[in-house]
Amino acid sequence: QVQLAESGGGLVQAGGSLRLSCAASGRTFSINAMGWFRQAPGKEREFVASITRSGSFSNYADSVQDRFTMSRDNAKNTVYLQMNSLKPEDTAVYYCAATSRTTSWATSTLLNTYNHWGQGTQVTVSS
């Protein structure tokens, strides 16, 4: 099994920054791609970003492109999401996800690609 633990959420003013972390434990050798998703109140969980096993390639939702950066430190079994120029519409619970499956650029954006999920961390952006 793989366990994922997110941290770094909080309250920030619009225009500010936050960095989320997600530490993996357990059978980490089985992890392939990892991703970040978010869910705002009353809305469905949506894709934010993903990164390949090597960390060489990342993919972003249009809504966060050029503002968010996902990175990966395999030595620490940790992924990060640097969030800059935050907007009130970024307010959501952010979830870290991992998959042992082989993924493509397209499938890395899909919820059912991932078979391990964290508990989530709240990000609130005030206007």
Secondary structure by P-SEA (a helix, b strand, c coil): cbbbbbcbbbbbcccbbbbbbbbbccccccccccbbbbbcccccccccccccccccbbbbcccccccbbbbbcccccbbbbbbcccccccccbbbbbbbccccccccccccccccccccbbbbbbcc
